[in-house]
Amino acid sequence: MVFFKIFFYLVSFLILWYCSGIIIRSVDRFAHRLKLSSFAVSFFVLGILTSVPEFSVGINSIINKTPDVFVGNLLGSSLVLFIFVIPLLAVFGGGVKMVH
């Protein structure tokens, strides 16, 4: 049973990895067609797409009268973003350059 769960987790991770590559390439092509920077398009498009799960959890928690789940989801996603994602991007992206 544990082996099946680990296998399912690894397969799901690989599928997610592959699909995220497809999304990134598609957003990049879309930006080039619009003759905009990839950053500008990805900032809005990927920002909206990655917020959809939080919105759906929020709507469902309000419908089910459990707003504490909504607050916990928002706080948890913010913590993960600021504690893990941004520092990892800074480390693997070569640091952050500050100009005074």
trRosetta pair geometry for C-beta under 8 A, 3 or more apart (Angstrom, degrees):
i j d omega theta_ij theta_ji phi_ij phi_ji
1 4 5.8 -52 -152 31 30 112
1 5 6.7 28 152 -16 63 104
2 5 5.7 -54 -151 36 35 111
2 6 6.4 33 153 -16 68 106
3 6 5.8 -57 -148 39 31 109
3 7 6.1 31 154 -19 66 109
4 7 5.7 -56 -145 39 29 113
4 8 6.1 30 156 -19 65 108
5 8 5.7 -53 -143 38 29 111
5 9 6.3 33 154 -21 63 106
6 9 5.6 -52 -148 35 31 114
6 10 6.4 28 155 -17 64 106
7 10 5.9 -57 -148 37 30 108
7 11 6.3 26 156 -15 65 108
8 11 5.9 -55 -143 40 29 109
8 12 6.1 31 156 -19 64 109
9 12 5.8 -58 -147 38 27 111
9 13 6.3 30 154 -22 63 106
10 13 5.6 -52 -147 34 31 114
10 14 6.5 30 155 -17 64 104
11 14 5.8 -54 -149 36 32 110
11 15 6.4 32 153 -18 65 106
12 15 5.7 -54 -147 37 32 111
12 16 6.2 32 154 -19 65 107
13 16 5.7 -56 -147 38 30 112
13 17 6.2 34 153 -23 65 106
14 17 5.5 -49 -145 34 32 115
14 18 6.4 31 156 -18 64 105
15 18 5.8 -55 -148 37 30 110
15 19 6.2 24 157 -13 66 110
16 19 5.9 -58 -141 42 28 107
16 20 6.2 31 158 -22 64 107
17 20 6.0 -56 -149 33 25 110
17 21 6.9 28 152 -19 59 104
18 21 5.8 -56 -160 31 32 113
18 22 6.9 32 147 -18 64 103
19 22 5.4 -48 -152 32 40 115
19 23 6.5 41 150 -19 68 102
20 23 5.5 -50 -148 36 37 113
20 24 6.3 39 153 -20 67 104
21 24 5.7 -52 -145 35 32 111
21 25 6.4 29 157 -14 65 106
22 25 6.0 -58 -148 39 29 108
22 26 6.2 28 154 -20 64 110
23 26 5.7 -58 -146 38 30 112
23 27 6.3 28 158 -17 66 106
23 46 7.6 110 147 -102 119 99
23 49 7.7 -169 -163 124 138 164
24 27 6.0 -54 -146 37 29 108
24 28 6.4 30 154 -20 63 108
24 42 7.8 23 -134 -115 69 129
25 28 5.6 -56 -149 37 31 114
25 29 6.4 30 155 -17 66 105
26 29 5.8 -54 -147 37 31 109
26 30 6.2 34 153 -21 64 107
27 30 5.5 -53 -145 37 32 116
27 31 6.4 36 154 -22 64 103
27 38 7.1 95 125 -156 91 85
27 41 5.9 170 -180 120 90 111
27 42 5.1 87 148 -91 140 85
27 45 5.6 -179 -125 84 115 142
27 46 6.4 -4 -101 -48 164 102
28 31 5.8 -52 -150 33 30 112
28 32 6.6 28 152 -17 63 105
28 38 5.2 1 -120 -123 73 123
28 42 7.7 8 -69 -59 62 116
29 32 5.7 -55 -149 36 34 110
29 33 6.4 35 152 -20 66 104
30 33 5.8 -54 -150 34 31 112
30 34 6.5 19 155 -8 64 109
30 41 6.1 178 100 174 101 151
30 45 7.5 73 88 -52 148 168
31 34 5.9 -64 -148 45 30 103
31 36 5.1 -98 -158 76 78 84
31 37 6.6 -38 -178 118 128 21
31 38 4.5 150 79 -98 166 54
31 40 7.2 134 -134 62 117 82
31 41 3.9 -148 -89 18 100 147
31 42 7.1 -39 -55 -30 137 80
32 35 7.2 28 -175 -80 35 40
32 38 7.7 2 -47 -72 76 90
34 41 6.7 135 50 -82 138 131
36 40 5.1 -96 162 71 114 127
36 41 5.4 121 94 -45 123 103
37 40 4.6 93 64 2 90 101
37 41 7.2 -172 88 -1 49 85
38 41 6.1 -62 -148 43 33 104
38 42 5.8 23 160 -12 70 115
39 42 6.1 -64 -140 45 24 103
39 43 5.9 35 158 -33 63 107
40 43 5.7 -50 -148 25 25 117
40 44 7.1 6 160 -2 59 104
41 44 6.5 -69 -157 43 30 97
41 45 5.6 6 163 -1 72 120
42 45 6.0 -61 -121 52 30 98
42 46 4.8 8 -173 3 72 122
43 46 7.2 -17 -83 47 6 94
43 47 5.9 9 164 -23 46 124
44 47 5.7 -61 -139 37 19 114
44 48 6.4 15 163 -15 60 107
45 48 6.2 -61 -153 36 25 105
45 49 6.3 17 155 -13 64 112
46 49 5.5 -55 -137 43 36 111
46 50 5.9 27 165 -14 69 109
47 50 6.4 -60 -141 40 22 101
47 51 6.5 18 158 -18 59 114
48 51 5.9 -66 -151 36 29 110
48 52 7.2 51 152 -45 62 89
49 52 6.0 -29 -161 -7 37 116
50 53 7.6 -39 -177 21 45 99
51 54 5.4 -57 -163 42 60 113
51 55 6.0 61 142 -24 82 104
52 55 5.6 -57 -147 37 33 112
52 56 6.3 30 158 -18 67 105
53 56 5.8 -55 -145 37 33 109
53 57 6.3 33 157 -17 67 104
54 57 5.8 -53 -147 38 32 110
54 58 6.2 35 153 -21 64 108
54 73 6.0 164 -133 139 79 117
54 74 6.5 90 -161 -89 122 70
54 77 6.0 -65 -89 -3 126 166
55 58 5.5 -56 -148 37 31 115
55 59 6.3 29 157 -18 67 105
56 59 5.8 -50 -142 37 32 108
56 60 6.2 27 159 -13 64 109
57 60 5.9 -60 -145 43 28 107
57 61 6.0 25 158 -19 66 111
57 69 6.9 -126 171 136 100 103
57 70 6.4 159 125 -107 87 65
57 73 4.8 170 118 -127 147 174
58 61 5.9 -57 -142 37 26 107
58 62 6.4 23 159 -16 63 107
58 70 4.4 79 -121 -134 68 113
58 73 7.1 -137 -63 71 74 136
58 74 7.5 52 -81 -52 112 106
59 62 5.9 -57 -149 37 29 108
59 63 6.3 29 153 -18 65 107
60 63 5.6 -54 -144 38 33 112
60 64 6.1 17 160 -5 67 112
61 64 5.9 -60 -138 50 30 101
61 66 4.9 -91 -159 81 83 82
61 67 6.0 117 136 -104 108 32
61 68 7.8 -136 -176 54 130 42
61 69 4.1 -154 -119 73 133 110
61 70 4.1 -168 77 -46 145 93
61 73 7.6 -166 -25 3 150 131
62 65 7.4 30 -176 -79 32 34
62 67 6.2 44 -94 -89 66 84
62 70 6.5 32 -46 -48 80 149
64 69 7.9 7 75 30 121 142
66 69 4.7 40 125 0 108 114
66 70 7.6 143 107 -11 67 85
67 70 5.1 -48 -159 34 55 117
67 71 6.3 53 146 -18 77 100
68 71 5.6 -51 -145 39 38 110
68 72 6.1 40 154 -20 67 107
69 72 5.7 -55 -146 39 29 112
69 73 6.3 33 154 -22 64 106
70 73 5.8 -54 -148 34 28 112
70 74 6.5 24 155 -15 63 106
71 74 5.9 -56 -148 38 31 109
71 75 6.2 24 157 -13 67 109
72 75 5.9 -57 -141 42 29 106
72 76 5.9 29 160 -20 65 112
73 76 5.9 -56 -140 39 25 111
73 77 6.3 21 162 -15 63 108
74 77 6.1 -57 -144 38 26 105
74 78 6.4 25 157 -17 62 109
75 78 5.8 -58 -149 38 30 111
75 79 6.3 31 155 -21 66 106
76 79 5.8 -54 -147 35 31 111
76 80 6.4 29 157 -16 65 105
77 80 5.8 -52 -146 37 33 111
77 81 6.3 37 154 -22 64 107
78 81 5.6 -55 -149 35 31 114
78 82 6.3 11 162 -3 67 111
79 82 6.3 -67 -142 46 26 96
79 83 5.5 1 171 0 68 122
80 83 6.4 -64 -123 49 20 95
80 84 5.3 -30 -168 31 62 119
80 85 6.5 59 139 -18 73 104
81 84 7.4 -44 -88 53 6 78
81 85 5.0 -37 -141 36 46 127
81 86 6.5 54 158 -23 65 99
82 85 7.6 0 -34 46 16 88
82 86 5.8 -6 -132 19 38 130
83 87 7.1 -27 170 5 30 123
84 87 6.7 -81 -154 44 16 101
84 88 6.1 8 165 -15 61 117
85 88 6.0 -64 -148 38 24 108
85 89 6.4 23 158 -18 64 108
86 89 5.7 -54 -146 36 31 112
86 90 6.5 31 155 -19 64 105
87 90 5.5 -55 -148 36 35 112
87 91 6.2 32 156 -19 68 105
88 91 5.7 -53 -143 37 33 109
88 92 6.0 9 166 2 68 112
89 92 6.5 -64 -133 51 25 93
89 93 5.2 19 168 -17 64 126
90 93 6.0 -59 -125 44 18 107
90 95 6.3 29 177 -133 80 27
90 96 5.2 -35 -136 -36 109 101
91 95 7.7 34 -111 -73 28 52
93 96 8.0 51 87 -68 116 63
